[in-house]
Amino acid sequence: MTSFTSNYITAAGRELHVTEWGARHAEVVVAWHGLARTGRDMDDIAAHLASRYRVICPDTIGRGLSQWSPQPDREYCLAFYVQLAEALLDRLGVHRCHWLGTSMGGAIGLRAAAGPLRGRIRKLVMNDIGPELPAAAQQRILTYAGSPSAFATVSELEAYFRTIYKPYGTLTDTQWRRLTETSVRRLPDGRVTPHYDPAMVRQFAVYPDDYQQWMAWDALDIPVLALRGESSDLLLPHVAEAMRTRGPRAVVVEIAGCGHAPALNTPEHFALVERFFAA
């Protein structure tokens, strides 16, 4: 696998952890992870894209190795995540980029591309996320993310991840191990738990309509690729169809053998994204 650098960058007054791949290239891809995950989820596709792009993979505030917010009710929301993204790109000297976002990362990209980063985001890939969030899917997320499980051993945590993230599709044993090791933290009592601030789910209580973004969608004027896991409960078929027929009229591709959200870890996934950015 192509190597990356691990960086700590202050943006909007908060320290973010960012991995960077392919730094020698001029063209940039920002790859942003999902709600309860970290930038390391993008390792496989970032390593592939690094042959022709500089790929920037942040940990969102409150996740992974980034700072936890001292003001969770104010900062765990899409508006602040977009503010962080804009400040991060400014700090890194990135004037224009492509955006690849899984779930929450796609929602951030949508809001940014229709707002503060309009004209700077050239193409947008939204991985299993649309301009609205079904209530049932939101409740499922809150059930597991709002009260993260804790385990005596890392092996038990891996078994848990293999269960809740089964919809990601086919991961090798090595990929499951990496997913676990890059998103684990130890609690004061010695048990291990997923590496995020549980308060980040406050977003759904404080900003209940944060993910209702049809107005932003209809304002987009850039090429969009929408990937949908074939059994996803988060991007429903009728929403994907609406994304194809209104606003920027996305290219919609269904990913077989996945739910929410495709792991973007196979040659077929790589080719889809790479062809779209290169076209």
N, C-alpha and C positions, 0 to 999 in steps of 0.2 A: 504493500500500500504506500502511495506517495506520502511523504511526511508533511506535518503541519507545524505551525508555531502556536504556542499558547500565550495569550496576551491579556493584560488587565488594563482597561481603558476607562477613564472617567468621562461620562456623558450625562448631561443634564444634572450634574451633581451626584451621580451614583456610579459606583464602580461596576463595570460589566466585564465578565470573562468572555473572550472571543477567541475561537480558533480560526486560523487563517491558512489557506492552501493556495498553491500556485501564485505566490506573491509577485513573481516576475512578469505576470501578464497585465496588460493595460485594461482589458475588459473585465468587469466585475459582476459576480453573482452574489447576492445576499441570500443565504439559506437560513430560514427562521423556523424553529421547531414548534411543537404543539404545547398545549396548556400545561401539562404536568411533566414535561420532558426537558431535555437539555440540547444544546447545540451539537453535542457528540452524536446524536441520532443521525446527523447528516454526514457522518464520516464516509460512508460508502459512496454516495453520489458526489460528495465534495472531492474525494480522491479521484474519481473518474473525470469530473469536470475540470480539475486542476491542470489537465494537459493543455487546456486552451483558455482558462479563465482564472482570475484571482477570486477565490471563493471565501466569503466571510460568514462565519457561523457563530452568532452570539448566543450566550445563555441569557434569557430574559431576566430582568430583575426578579429576585425571589426564587430563582431556579439555579440548579447546578452550582457553579462557583461564583456566580454574580452575587452582589450585595442583596440582602433582604431589605425590603422597604421599611423605613421607620414610620412611614405614613401610609399604611396599607389601604385605607379607604379612599385615599386620594390618588395613589399611584398604581394600584393593581387594576388597570382599565386600559382599553384600547387607545384612548387619547394620549395617555402618558407613555405607553409603549411606542406610539408613533413619534412622540417627542424624543424619546431615547434613540430611536432609529435615525431620526434626522440629525441629532447631535453626534451620534456615532459616525455617520457618514461624513459629516463635516470634519470631525477629528481625524478621520482616516484619509481625508483628501479625496473622497469619492464623489465625483460630480454627477455621474450617470451610472445606472446599474440595471441588471435584470434582477427580478425577485422570485425566489422559490419559497413558498410557505406551506408548511403542513398544518392543517387545522387552525389553531389560533394564529400561527405564523402567516397563514394565508389571509386571515381576517385583518391582521395588522397591515399586510401589504396592500390589501384593497383600500383600507382607510387612508393609508399614506399616499397611494398613487392617485386617489381622488382629492387629496388635500395637500398637506405641506410638501410632499415629494412629487407633486404633479410636475411632469416634464423631466424629472430625474429618474423615475422608474420607467424603463423603456418597454419591458415585457414582464408579464406577471403569470406565474404558475401557482394555482390554488389547488393544493392537494387535499381533497376530501373536505372541503368547506365551501359554503355558499353564503349569500347575503342574508340568510336567516337560519335560525337554529331551532330544530324541533324541540318542543317541551320535554318529550320523553327522553331524548338524547341528553338534554341538559341535566335532567334528574339523574340519569345513569352516571354522568360525569361527577356530579356532586356527591353521589353515594360513595364512589371509591376515592375521589380526590380530596373531598372535604375532611375526611377522617382517615388519613393514610395508615395502613397497617404497619405493624412493627414485628420483627422476628428476631429470634436468638442468633440466627446465622445468615450469612450472605447466600448460602445455597437455598435456604427457605425463601428468601426474598426473590431469588431468581425463579423459583418454582411459581411464586405468586405472579411475577411479571409475565411468565409464559402463559398463565391463565388469562389475566386481564388484557394482555396485548396480543392474544391469539389472532384477532382480526387483522393484525399487521401483515399477515401472509406468512410465507415460508422464510424463517430465519435459521441459519446454521447454529450448531451448538456454540461455536466461537462468537457469532453475532449476539446470541442471547447473553453470553457471559459478558461481552463488552457493554451491551445495553445496561446490564445490572451494575457492573463495576463503575460505569460513568454516571450513575444516578443513584448512588447509595450514600447515606450519611449515618453516623452512629449517634444514638441518643445518650443522654447522661447516664441512663441505667444500663448501657452497654448493648442494647438491642439495636438493630439496623432498620432503616425506614427509607422510603424514596426521598431524593434530595431536592425538596422544594419547601417553601414556606406555606403551611396549610392555610394561612390567611389569604392566599392568592384567590381562593374561591369566593372571597367576599365580593369580588367583581360582580357575581351574579345577583347578589342581594342589593348592593349599592347602585349598580348600573344594570338593571334588569333588561334593558333594551339595547345593550352594548353591541350585540351581534345582529341586530336588525339593520341591515345596511343596503337596502335596495336603492336608496337615494344616491349613495356613493357609487353603487354598481352602475346605475344609469348615467352617471357623470363621467365614467371612464371612457377614454378614447385611445387606449393602447391594446395591442394584441394580448389575449388571455387564453391560457390553456387550463381547463378545469379537469382534474383527475378525480374519478369517483370509484371507490371500492364497490364491487358489484353488490355486496350485501350491507353497505353502509347504512347505519341508522341516523347518521348526522347530516349527510348530503343526500336528501331524498330525490327519487327520480324526477318528480314534477318540478323541483327546484332546479336541478341540473338542466332540465329542458328549458325552463325560463331563462337560465343563464345563456343558453344557446341562441335564444330568439330575441333577447332585449339587451339594452345597454351596449357593451362592446361586442356582443355576439360571440361568446367564447367557443373555442374548439373544445368539445367535451369528449373525453375518452374514459371508458369504463375499464377498470383493472380487475381481471378475473382472479378468483381465489383470495380476495381480500374483503375486509369490512372497513371499519374506521381505525386507522387510516393506512393506506399502502405504505410499506416501509421504504420504498424507493431504493431497493437494495439489489436489484437484478439487472442484467444487461438490457432487458426489454424496457425497464423503467428508465435507465440511463439514456437509452436511445431516444425515447419519447421527449424527454426534457431537453436533451442536447440538440435534437433536430429543431425543436421549437425556438430555442434561443438563437440558433445559427441561421434560421430561415431569413 
